[in-house]
């Protein structure tokens, strides 16, 4: 496992993070604890959740795991988010001082901790001045409830506005941005990534596997629709790599301008902080090492047949070609 800092901060975290959106929903408590154990044993440190994940159950599961392993809190860098509705009231949503302060305290209770390493606002709130939001986040840092603050699902101008206001008013400045980023969703490269780099924010991409669609083999894809993502067996690895390489050759022969596959994983594994993964531990041959090997071997196979850089013009064209590879 490799380690990097949380953006401009001095806090080191693993380059791979464990996302926990499935905890309490697709994954029960025992399975969630098993994932957390495997992640930590593999050298992982950054665990990311949110209050809205399974209506707070994800945080509760992580809290019970931490309670049963007193030494784990010293090693885990714990991150959560707030913004979305956790109740039916008009003030149970948003980034107002009233809601965000209450949401933070509720997350701390569910997680069973006194402070968070990273607290992120889950999305922009057009109804609340950013000054108000940054004010309550800075107060949380001053009170010792939060070490660092971050943003999620912000556009380029929203990110820049938040940083400018924080610096001008001497408030806590965000150190991280959590956007969607994967082979099928790369729009952040146009303006959001440059804005993050210019301001020293680290990137913590969510859904690096496209909600599971980037784990399916060519036989699982059709022109009439997509089959449900399923677990990938290790013995399928050579075939998957061959399908990617074949699709690359077919794309070039057909004259298509496609995504550079090397960028999707090259950026995620080397330029940015860490892709979030919440896939089950029995997938990809059963271990984190096998999953990393799959990504790197697939990357090497495609690099061998594709030019170094090809412009992005069609997000879904690759899947259509893969379906006939």
C-alpha positions in Angstrom: 0.0 0.0 0.0 1.2 3.5 -0.8 0.4 6.6 1.1 -0.2 10.3 0.3 -1.4 13.4 2.0 -4.9 14.7 2.2 -4.4 17.5 -0.3 -2.5 20.4 1.2 -2.7 19.0 4.7 0.1 17.0 6.4 -2.2 14.0 7.2 -1.1 10.8 5.4 -3.6 8.3 4.0 -3.6 5.2 1.9 -3.8 5.7 -1.8 -6.8 3.4 -1.8 -9.8 4.3 0.3 -12.7 2.2 1.4 -16.2 3.6 0.5 -19.0 2.3 2.7 -22.2 3.3 0.9 -23.3 -0.3 0.8 -22.9 -0.9 4.5 -26.3 -1.7 6.1 -27.9 -2.2 2.7 -26.3 -4.6 0.2 -23.7 -5.6 2.9 -24.8 -6.6 6.4 -22.9 -5.7 9.6 -20.8 -8.9 9.6 -19.9 -8.5 6.0 -19.1 -4.8 6.5 -16.8 -5.6 9.5 -15.1 -8.3 7.4 -14.4 -5.7 4.6 -13.0 -3.2 7.2 -10.8 -5.9 8.7 -9.5 -6.9 5.2 -8.9 -3.3 4.2 -6.9 -2.4 7.3 -4.9 -5.7 7.1 -4.0 -4.7 3.5 -2.6 -1.4 4.8 -5.6 0.8 4.1 -6.3 3.7 6.4 -8.8 6.0 4.8 -12.5 5.0 5.4 -15.2 7.2 3.9 -18.9 7.3 4.8 -21.8 9.7 5.0 -24.7 10.3 7.2 -27.2 9.6 4.4 -25.7 6.2 3.6 -28.5 3.8 4.6 -30.0 6.5 6.7 -27.1 6.5 9.2 -26.7 2.8 9.4 -23.4 2.8 7.6 -21.9 5.2 10.3 -23.4 3.0 13.0 -21.7 -0.1 11.6 -18.4 1.6 11.4 -18.9 2.8 14.9 -19.5 -0.7 16.2 -16.4 -1.9 14.3 -14.3 0.8 15.9 -15.8 0.0 19.4 -14.8 -3.6 19.0 -11.2 -2.7 18.0 -9.9 -0.1 20.3 -6.5 0.2 18.5 -8.1 0.7 15.1 -9.0 4.4 15.6 -5.3 5.2 15.9 -4.7 3.9 12.4 -7.9 4.8 10.5 -8.4 8.2 9.0 -12.1 8.6 9.3 -14.2 10.7 6.9 -17.9 11.4 6.6 -20.2 13.8 4.9 -23.3 15.9 5.6 -25.9 17.9 3.6 -28.7 15.6 2.5 -32.0 15.0 4.3 -31.9 13.0 7.5 -35.5 13.9 8.6 -38.7 15.4 7.3 -38.3 18.9 8.6 -37.5 21.9 6.5 -34.2 22.4 8.4 -33.2 18.7 8.1 -31.3 19.3 4.9 -28.8 21.7 3.4 -25.6 23.4 4.5 -27.1 26.0 6.9 -25.4 26.4 10.3 -28.5 24.9 12.0 -28.5 21.7 9.9 -24.8 21.1 9.4 -24.0 21.6 13.1 -26.7 19.1 14.1 -25.6 16.7 11.3 -22.0 16.7 12.5 -23.0 16.0 16.1 -25.3 13.1 15.0 -22.5 11.6 12.9 -20.1 11.7 15.8 -22.6 9.9 18.0 -23.3 7.2 15.4 -19.6 6.7 14.8 -18.8 6.7 18.5 -15.9 9.1 18.2 -15.1 12.6 19.6 -13.7 14.0 16.4 -13.5 13.3 12.6 -10.3 13.4 10.5 -12.2 14.8 7.5 -15.7 16.3 7.4 -17.1 16.9 3.9 -20.1 18.8 2.6 -21.9 16.3 0.4 -23.0 18.8 -2.3 -23.4 22.5 -2.9 -26.4 24.2 -1.4 -27.7 27.1 -3.5 -29.9 28.3 -0.7 -27.2 28.8 1.9 -24.4 31.4 1.6 -21.1 29.7 1.4 -19.9 32.1 4.1 -22.3 30.5 6.5 -21.3 27.0 5.6 -17.6 27.7 5.9 -18.3 29.5 9.2 -19.8 26.4 10.9 -17.1 24.2 9.4 -14.4 26.4 10.8 -16.1 26.5 14.2 -16.1 22.7 14.2 -12.3 22.7 13.5 -11.8 25.2 16.3 -13.9 23.1 18.7 -11.8 20.0 18.0 -14.6 18.1 16.4 -13.0 18.0 13.0 -9.4 18.0 11.8 -9.9 18.9 8.1 -12.8 19.9 5.9 -13.6 19.0 2.4 -16.1 19.3 -0.5 -18.0 16.8 -2.6 -19.8 17.2 -5.9 -18.8 20.8 -6.3 -18.3 22.4 -9.7 -15.2 24.3 -10.6 -16.6 27.8 -9.8 -18.2 26.5 -6.6 -14.8 25.1 -5.5 -13.0 28.3 -6.3 -15.6 30.4 -4.5 -15.3 28.3 -1.4 -11.6 28.6 -1.3 -11.6 32.3 -2.0 -14.1 33.1 0.7 -12.3 30.9 3.2 -8.9 32.5 2.6 -10.3 36.1 2.5 -12.2 35.6 5.8 -9.4 33.5 7.5 -11.6 30.5 7.8 -10.6 26.8 7.5 -9.8 26.1 3.9 -11.0 22.8 2.3 -8.2 20.4 1.6 -10.1 17.7 -0.4 -12.7 17.4 -3.2 -14.7 14.2 -3.7 -16.1 14.1 -7.3 -17.4 11.3 -9.4 -14.6 10.1 -11.7 -14.2 6.9 -13.7 -13.7 5.7 -17.3 -17.3 6.7 -18.2 -17.5 10.0 -16.3 -14.4 12.2 -16.9 -15.9 15.7 -17.2 -14.1 16.8 -14.1 -10.9 16.9 -16.2 -12.1 20.0 -18.1 -12.4 22.5 -15.2 -12.8 20.9 -11.8 -9.4 19.2 -11.8 -7.5 22.3 -12.8 -9.3 24.3 -10.1 -8.5 21.7 -7.5 -4.8 21.6 -8.5 -4.5 25.4 -8.6 -5.8 25.5 -5.0 -4.0 22.5 -3.6 -7.0 20.3 -3.0 -6.6 16.6 -3.2 -9.1 14.5 -5.2 -10.9 11.6 -3.7 -12.9 10.1 -6.6 -16.0 8.2 -5.9 -17.4 5.4 -8.1 -14.2 4.5 -9.9 -15.8 1.4 -11.3 -18.9 3.2 -12.6 -21.2 1.6 -10.1 -20.0 -1.9 -11.2 -20.3 -1.5 -15.0 -16.6 -1.4 -15.4 -16.2 -4.8 -13.8 -18.4 -6.8 -16.2 -16.9 -8.9 -19.0 -17.6 -8.3 -22.7 -20.2 -11.2 -22.7 -22.3 -9.3 -20.1 -22.9 -6.4 -22.4 -25.4 -6.2 -25.3 -26.6 -3.7 -27.7 -30.2 -3.9 -26.4 -29.2 -3.3 -22.7 -26.8 -4.0 -20.0 -26.8 -7.1 -17.8 -26.5 -6.6 -14.0 -22.9 -6.3 -12.8 -21.7 -9.6 -11.3 -18.7 -10.8 -9.4 -15.6 -11.2 -11.6 -13.7 -14.5 -11.2 -10.0 -14.4 -11.3 -9.8 -17.0 -14.1 -11.6 -14.5 -16.3 -8.8 -12.0 -16.1 -6.9 -13.0 -19.3 -10.2 -12.8 -21.3 -11.1 -9.4 -19.9 -7.7 -8.0 -20.7 -7.9 -9.4 -24.2 -11.3 -7.9 -24.7 -10.0 -4.5 -23.7 -7.1 -4.8 -26.1 -9.4 -6.0 -28.9 -11.8 -3.1 -28.3 -8.9 -0.7 -28.5 -7.8 -2.1 -31.9 -11.3 -2.1 -33.2 -11.8 1.5 -32.1 -8.7 2.7 -33.9 -9.6 0.7 -37.0 -13.0 2.2 -37.1 -11.6 5.7 -36.7 -13.3 6.5 -33.4 -12.0 9.1 -30.9 -12.3 7.3 -27.6 -11.3 7.7 -24.0 -7.6 7.1 -23.2 -8.0 4.0 -20.9 -4.6 4.7 -19.5 -5.8 8.0 -18.1 -8.8 6.5 -16.2 -6.6 4.3 -14.0 -3.3 6.2 -14.4 -4.9 9.3 -12.9 -6.8 7.4 -10.2 -3.8 5.4 -9.0 -1.0 7.8 -9.5 -2.0 11.5 -9.9 -4.9 11.8 -7.5 -5.4 10.6 -3.9 -7.4 7.4 -4.1 -10.4 5.8 -5.8 -13.1 4.8 -3.4 -14.1 1.2 -3.6 -17.0 -0.5 -1.8 -17.1 -3.7 -3.8 -17.4 -6.9 -1.8 -14.3 -8.7 -0.7 -15.2 -11.9 -2.5 -15.1 -10.2 -5.9 -12.1 -10.0 -8.2 -10.6 -13.2 -7.0 -11.2 -12.4 -3.3 -8.4 -9.9 -2.4 -7.4 -6.3 -2.8 -4.1 -7.4 -4.4 -5.9 -9.3 -7.2 -8.1 -6.3 -7.9 -5.1 -3.9 -8.1 -3.4 -6.5 -10.4 -6.4 -6.6 -12.7 -6.4 -2.8 -13.1 -2.7 -2.6 -13.8 -2.6 -5.5 -16.2 -5.6 -4.2 -18.1 -3.9 -0.8 -18.2 -0.7 -2.3 -19.6 -2.5 -4.3 -22.2 -4.4 -1.3 -23.6 -1.3 1.0 -23.4 0.4 -1.5 -25.8 -2.1 -0.9 -28.6 -3.4 2.7 -28.0 -1.6 5.9 -28.7 -0.6 7.9 -25.6 -3.4 10.4 -25.8 -6.8 10.3 -27.5 -9.4 13.0 -27.0 -12.7 12.3 -25.1 -15.7 12.7 -27.3 -18.1 9.8 -26.5 -18.5 8.5 -23.0 -20.4 5.3 -23.8 -18.8 4.3 -27.2 -16.3 2.0 -25.4 -19.1 0.0 -23.8 -20.8 -0.5 -27.2 -17.6 -1.7 -28.8 -16.8 -4.0 -25.9 -20.2 -5.6 -26.3 -19.2 -6.8 -29.7 -15.5 -7.5 -28.9 
